[in-house]
Amino acid sequence: MRKHVFTFLLFAFAALSSFSQSGFIIEKDSVDTVYSYQFTPTVTLADSFYWTFGDGDSSFVTPAFHAYDTLGEYKACLTILDT
């Protein structure tokens, strides 16, 4: 089993509309929530995806949607397991 981990330091603010990082893409969600983002992996064939968003929340769903409560600095992380 191979494990790939990709991290990105996200500064949540309204002006961010899209950002590509090795391993995943972050896009401002179209929802009216100011700090809502869509996280999409650039790798599509894998056994599982695990997201952590740096604020205590996580998800196994991909693409993942996440809304931050406040402005801040968050370490978003994607862990991919592939056999």
Buried (B, 14 or more C-beta within 10 A) or exposed (E): EEEEEBBBEBEBEEEBEEEEBEBBBBBBBEEEBBBBBBBBBEBEEBEEBBBBBBBEBBBEEBBBBBBBEEEEEBEBBBBBEEE
